[in-house]
Amino acid sequence: MSDTDVLVVGAGPIGLTAAVELRRHGVACRIVDPLLEPRQYAKAVGVQSRTLEIFEGMGVLRQVLDACIQMRGQIMYVNGEEVGRIELRLPADVPFEFIGIPQYETERILAEQLPSLGIAVERGTQLTGFEQDADEVRAVLSSADGEETVHAKYLIGCDGAHSIVRKSLGLSFEGGAFAEQYMLGDVEVDWSLPRGYGIRATHQTDGVTDEALVCIPLPGRRRYRMSMLVPDDLAKPAATEGDQIAHGLEAGAVPELSHIQAVLDRLSPEPTRASNMRWSSVFRISHRIVDSYSRGRVFVAGDAAHIHPPTGAQGMNTGIQDAHNLAWKLALAVDGQASDGLLASYDAERRPVGEEVVGRTVKSAREGIGADSSDPDYVVRREAQLLISYADSPIVAPSPDADPGPRAGARAPDARGLSRDAVADPIRLFSLLGRLEHTLLIYAGPDTVASELGVIERLAETATTDAHGHLDTYLIAAPTADVGETILPLIRDVDGDFANAYSAVGTATFIVRPDGYLGYAQRDTAVDSVVKYLKSTFA
């Protein structure tokens, strides 16, 4: 028998994110996976801007950027002719663009953080069952060394579309499946198409698409992950045994380079030869979502909770945000400092996101990304997962209807051009966020006078006490605000970028959660409303 605070089941990108974040919060945890070695498949490739913000907070952004390729856009061809081109450019207020990185590289980078945090993935270890009561989860693990019973306060199932955790909880997983089978291949090509652009080439007969080739750029010279329909000699019926969830990579016949080349010969925008195939597989697509992201002390995240088409590279990114959302809440619960409803907010916040992503990716797979909107700025922000809102969450303080944006529940915007004593160069707001604690940002507008400091500093003191010390505080002041005698860490909004991004004019109060979302946003310094908000999160 052994004890731990949290048992993480599954060491893909979702489980690794959960384990890294839990350990960064000081939570004792174990992470297990039945595979003896990580799979070297580029199953998920696209990483969204919002995920890069998370990676920045986790301290792995440099490693991710070193291993990635920028996704610059997509070029569309029909019957060999270019019919459209999308440029993937995010607005200037967003710090990161879209990138591509093979899933195995994302997993490697995350896994390399674990030893310095005091743990490692326990490979060749399978969860065979668990039971729970009001006090703990008792999980049975099986490995080459035999069986072991682990007593944990909580368990997170990050074990994929065929999740043992989900099945053991008895959660429903409603949805359907696409009839088509696809094949993937990681290959190099010798064409002259521009670097960093995805290629979508289709063949149409009388306006109806009957064949398609999708090429996603990977790091390396002219290397792509290619996706296309399975030829007849590789096709096989969907599984009729097991859980019958037809999703993901399938065992059996493996596409050869000749299968990829045959499709390129028919659909490539220019003559080309494929070579150096690293791996290939056949896969199916389903779309399903659980009826609850948690039951008791057990939670599901990532593909264990939601599966859908890969359109727009939403799956892994959504799962990483699941784990990121849950980890800081579990950390407070383990410390006994969480409010009664804090853990329930995981389902309340993340399941609506999962439902929206499943519905949208199914629609996008059939009609194309952005077919539902004529606003390109909205579409690109949505696909970058920058528009997720928890405004209806039970642990978010509703912003008054008259307040301008950003409102509570939204992603906290970054701001540039800030300055502070002893720092020579301008700094970004995100560089101030510790990403482990909540952050209280009090804005002092241009007309703020020194006599108002007492109110501001009492607000900060009260909030810190009610958050049990889990609160970093900064006074963000306009250049002319007379607050130079404050005892709070002082940041000057030299360029007015913070005031613009946060619609702050006079005094205002914002609380940024560890996951980068605004839990509180009001254009005043009312102590009572801040205290009420904090009680929804902290015991």
Backbone hydrogen bonds, N-H to C=O, Kabsch-Sander energy under -0.5 kcal/mol:
donor,donor_aa,acceptor,acceptor_aa,energy
2,S,149,T,-1.6
4,T,151,H,-2.1
5,D,28,A,-0.7
6,V,28,A,-1.6
7,L,154,Y,-2.1
8,V,6,V,-0.6
8,V,30,R,-3.4
9,V,7,L,-0.5
9,V,156,I,-2.8
10,G,8,V,-0.7
10,G,32,V,-3.1
16,L,12,G,-2.5
17,T,13,P,-1.8
18,A,14,I,-2.3
19,A,15,G,-2.6
20,V,16,L,-2.8
21,E,17,T,-2.5
22,L,18,A,-2.6
23,R,19,A,-2.3
24,R,20,V,-2.4
25,H,21,E,-1.5
26,G,23,R,-1.7
27,V,22,L,-2.9
30,R,6,V,-1.8
32,V,8,V,-2.3
33,D,122,E,-2.0
41,Y,39,R,-0.6
43,K,41,Y,-1.3
47,V,99,I,-2.6
50,R,384,A,-1.6
52,L,48,Q,-1.8
53,E,49,S,-1.7
54,I,50,R,-1.6
55,F,51,T,-2.7
56,E,52,L,-2.3
57,G,53,E,-1.9
58,M,54,I,-1.9
59,G,55,F,-0.8
59,G,56,E,-0.9
60,V,55,F,-2.3
61,L,55,F,-0.8
64,V,60,V,-2.2
65,L,61,L,-2.9
66,D,62,R,-2.2
67,A,63,Q,-1.0
67,A,64,V,-0.6
68,C,65,L,-1.0
69,I,100,G,-2.0
71,M,98,F,-1.9
72,R,70,Q,-0.9
72,R,196,G,-2.8
73,G,196,G,-1.0
74,Q,86,I,-2.1
75,I,198,G,-2.7
76,M,84,G,-2.9
77,Y,200,R,-2.9
78,V,81,E,-2.6
79,N,202,T,-2.8
81,E,78,V,-1.9
83,V,76,M,-2.8
84,G,76,M,-1.2
86,I,74,Q,-3.1
88,L,72,R,-2.2
88,L,86,I,-0.6
89,R,87,E,-1.6
94,V,91,P,-1.9
99,I,47,V,-1.9
100,G,69,I,-3.2
101,I,45,V,-2.5
103,Q,44,A,-0.8
104,Y,41,Y,-0.5
105,E,102,P,-1.1
106,T,102,P,-1.8
107,E,103,Q,-2.7
108,R,104,Y,-1.9
109,I,105,E,-2.5
110,L,106,T,-2.2
111,A,107,E,-2.9
112,E,108,R,-2.1
113,Q,110,L,-1.4
114,L,110,L,-0.6
114,L,111,A,-1.1
117,L,113,Q,-0.7
117,L,114,L,-1.4
118,G,115,P,-1.5
119,I,114,L,-1.9
122,E,31,I,-2.8
123,R,121,V,-1.1
124,G,33,D,-1.0
124,G,35,L,-0.9
125,T,33,D,-2.1
125,T,122,E,-0.6
126,Q,124,G,-0.5
126,Q,142,S,-3.1
128,T,126,Q,-0.6
128,T,140,V,-2.7
129,G,140,V,-1.0
131,E,138,R,-1.9
133,D,136,E,-2.3
137,V,152,A,-3.6
138,R,131,E,-3.4
139,A,137,V,-0.6
139,A,150,V,-2.7
140,V,129,G,-3.1
141,L,139,A,-0.6
141,L,148,E,-3.2
142,S,126,Q,-2.9
143,S,146,G,-2.1
146,G,143,S,-2.1
148,E,141,L,-2.4
150,V,139,A,-3.4
150,V,148,E,-0.6
151,H,2,S,-3.3
152,A,137,V,-3.0
152,A,150,V,-0.7
153,K,4,T,-0.9
153,K,5,D,-0.8
154,Y,5,D,-1.8
155,L,297,R,-2.0
156,I,7,L,-2.6
157,G,299,F,-3.6
158,C,9,V,-2.8
158,C,156,I,-0.9
163,S,160,G,-1.5
167,K,163,S,-1.8
168,S,164,I,-2.6
169,L,165,V,-1.9
170,G,166,R,-0.8
170,G,167,K,-0.8
171,L,166,R,-1.7
174,E,289,I,-0.9
176,G,287,H,-2.0
178,F,285,I,-2.8
182,Y,283,F,-2.6
183,M,228,M,-3.0
184,L,281,S,-3.1
185,G,226,M,-1.9
186,D,279,W,-2.4
187,V,185,G,-0.8
187,V,224,Y,-2.2
188,E,275,S,-2.8
189,V,222,R,-2.2
190,D,273,R,-0.7
197,Y,194,P,-1.2
198,G,73,G,-3.1
199,I,215,C,-2.3
200,R,75,I,-2.4
201,A,199,I,-0.5
201,A,213,L,-2.8
202,T,77,Y,-2.3
203,H,211,E,-2.5
205,T,208,V,-2.5
208,V,205,T,-1.6
209,T,207,G,-0.5
210,D,203,H,-2.6
211,E,203,H,-1.1
213,L,201,A,-2.4
214,V,227,S,-2.5
215,C,199,I,-3.0
216,I,214,V,-0.5
216,I,225,R,-2.6
218,L,223,R,-2.8
222,R,220,G,-0.7
223,R,218,L,-0.5
223,R,220,G,-0.7
224,Y,187,V,-2.9
225,R,216,I,-2.7
226,M,185,G,-3.3
226,M,224,Y,-0.7
227,S,214,V,-2.7
228,M,183,M,-1.8
229,L,212,A,-0.6
230,V,181,Q,-2.0
234,L,231,P,-1.7
235,A,231,P,-1.1
244,Q,241,E,-1.1
246,A,244,Q,-1.0
247,H,245,I,-1.9
248,G,284,R,-2.5
250,E,282,V,-2.9
259,H,256,E,-1.0
260,I,256,E,-1.4
261,Q,257,L,-2.7
262,A,258,S,-2.1
263,V,259,H,-1.3
264,L,260,I,-2.2
265,D,261,Q,-2.7
266,R,262,A,-1.0
267,L,263,V,-2.6
268,S,264,L,-2.3
275,S,188,E,-2.3
278,R,186,D,-2.5
278,R,276,N,-0.5
279,W,186,D,-0.5
281,S,184,L,-1.8
282,V,250,E,-0.6
283,F,182,Y,-2.6
284,R,248,G,-1.7
287,H,176,G,-2.9
288,R,307,I,-2.0
289,I,174,E,-1.6
290,V,305,A,-2.2
291,D,172,S,-0.9
295,R,298,V,-2.5
298,V,295,R,-1.6
299,F,155,L,-2.4
300,V,293,Y,-2.3
301,A,157,G,-2.2
304,A,301,A,-1.3
305,A,302,G,-2.4
306,H,302,G,-1.9
307,I,288,R,-2.3
313,A,310,P,-2.4
318,T,314,Q,-2.4
319,G,315,G,-2.3
320,I,316,M,-2.6
321,Q,317,N,-1.8
322,D,318,T,-1.9
323,A,319,G,-2.3
324,H,320,I,-2.3
325,N,321,Q,-2.5
326,L,322,D,-2.1
327,A,323,A,-2.3
328,W,324,H,-0.9
329,K,325,N,-0.6
330,L,326,L,-2.5
331,A,327,A,-2.2
332,L,328,W,-1.5
333,A,329,K,-2.1
334,V,330,L,-3.1
335,D,331,A,-1.6
336,G,333,A,-1.3
337,Q,332,L,-2.9
338,A,332,L,-0.6
339,S,537,T,-2.6
342,L,339,S,-1.3
345,S,341,G,-1.0
345,S,342,L,-0.8
346,Y,343,L,-1.4
347,D,343,L,-0.5
348,A,344,A,-1.7
349,E,345,S,-2.3
350,R,346,Y,-2.7
351,R,347,D,-1.8
353,V,349,E,-0.7
354,G,350,R,-2.5
355,E,351,R,-2.6
356,E,352,P,-2.1
357,V,353,V,-2.6
358,V,354,G,-2.6
359,G,355,E,-2.3
360,R,356,E,-2.7
361,T,357,V,-2.7
362,V,358,V,-1.8
363,K,359,G,-1.9
364,S,360,R,-2.9
365,A,361,T,-2.3
366,R,362,V,-1.2
367,E,363,K,-2.7
368,G,364,S,-2.3
371,A,368,G,-1.6
373,S,370,G,-1.6
379,V,375,D,-2.2
380,V,376,P,-2.5
381,R,377,D,-2.0
382,R,378,Y,-2.4
383,E,379,V,-2.7
384,A,380,V,-1.6
385,Q,382,R,-1.6
386,L,381,R,-2.7
387,L,381,R,-0.5
390,Y,409,G,-2.3
393,S,390,Y,-2.4
396,V,393,S,-1.4
397,A,519,G,-2.5
403,D,400,P,-1.7
409,G,518,L,-3.6
410,A,407,R,-2.1
411,R,388,I,-0.5
412,A,516,G,-2.8
418,L,427,I,-2.1
419,S,492,R,-2.0
423,V,420,R,-1.7
424,A,422,A,-0.5
427,I,418,L,-2.6
429,L,415,A,-2.7
431,S,428,R,-0.6
432,L,429,L,-2.1
433,L,429,L,-0.8
438,H,470,H,-1.5
439,T,512,V,-2.6
440,L,472,D,-3.7
441,L,439,T,-0.6
441,L,510,F,-3.4
442,I,440,L,-0.6
442,I,474,Y,-2.4
443,Y,441,L,-0.6
443,Y,508,A,-2.9
444,A,476,I,-2.6
445,G,443,Y,-0.6
445,G,506,G,-0.9
448,T,445,G,-1.8
452,E,449,V,-2.0
453,L,450,A,-1.8
456,I,452,E,-1.9
457,E,453,L,-3.1
458,R,454,G,-2.1
459,L,455,V,-2.1
460,A,456,I,-1.9
461,E,457,E,-2.2
462,T,458,R,-2.7
463,A,459,L,-2.5
464,T,460,A,-2.1
465,T,461,E,-1.9
466,D,462,T,-2.4
467,A,463,A,-1.5
468,H,465,T,-1.6
469,G,464,T,-2.7
470,H,467,A,-2.5
471,L,469,G,-1.7
472,D,438,H,-2.9
474,Y,440,L,-2.5
475,L,489,P,-2.8
476,I,442,I,-2.7
476,I,474,Y,-0.7
477,A,475,L,-0.7
477,A,491,I,-3.1
478,A,444,A,-2.7
481,A,478,A,-1.6
482,D,448,T,-2.7
483,V,481,A,-1.7
486,T,483,V,-2.0
491,I,475,L,-2.9
492,R,419,S,-2.9
493,D,477,A,-3.2
494,V,417,G,-0.5
494,V,492,R,-1.7
495,D,417,G,-0.9
496,G,493,D,-0.9
500,N,496,G,-2.0
501,A,497,D,-2.8
502,Y,498,F,-2.6
503,S,500,N,-0.7
504,A,499,A,-1.8
508,A,443,Y,-1.4
509,T,522,Q,-3.4
510,F,441,L,-2.5
511,I,520,Y,-2.3
512,V,439,T,-2.9
513,R,511,I,-0.5
513,R,517,Y,-3.2
516,G,513,R,-2.2
518,L,410,A,-3.0
519,G,511,I,-2.5
519,G,517,Y,-0.6
520,Y,511,I,-1.2
522,Q,509,T,-2.5
524,D,522,Q,-1.5
527,V,525,T,-0.6
530,V,526,A,-1.4
531,V,527,V,-2.6
532,K,528,D,-2.3
533,Y,529,S,-2.0
534,L,530,V,-2.5
535,K,531,V,-1.7
536,S,532,K,-0.6
536,S,533,Y,-1.7
537,T,534,L,-1.3
538,F,534,L,-3.2
539,A,337,Q,-1.6
